[in-house]
Every structure is written in structure tokens, then in C-alpha cells.
Amino acid sequence: CLVGSEMCIRDSPNPASDVVNIKFNDATNAAISVLNLAGKEVMTSTVNGTQTSFSTSSLTNGVYLIKVSNGTDVQITKVIVRK
């Protein structure tokens, strides 16, 4: 977690094979974007609560960035997809 940040996110498992779980310390209303390393958005989702998950079925093996934005704060974490 970043000091002074409103959000604290944790993703698991990492590496992921079929699903990525994202947990927040506090209830959050946020937009989630999954980006490949070229910066292209490959998936989007929203969260309203303390956790969410998404399937990796449409993603190929590789490294992805998970960008979470709640309107005032943005955090990015890395996840590896390995099927």
C-alpha cells in the first residue's frame, strides 16, 4: 500500500492461471483496467465493495498491469498470467 493512499489493493494468485482476485482494505467504488505491457487496455471491470475477481480465459500468457482508479486515487499492480 502507498502511504497516504485511499486504496490498498492486493492481487492473488500471482502468477494466475484461471482467475485473478483483487482485495481492498476498505470498501471501494472503482474502475479496473487490465493493460498489456504495450499499454493497450485488454479488459475492464468495476468494483463496488472490498473484493472482485476476473477470469483470465481471454488473456494469453504474459505480464499484465492492473490499474484501479476510484476517481481520486490510481494504483497499478502487476500480474503474471501463466496457463
Salt bridges, closest charged atoms under 4 A:
none
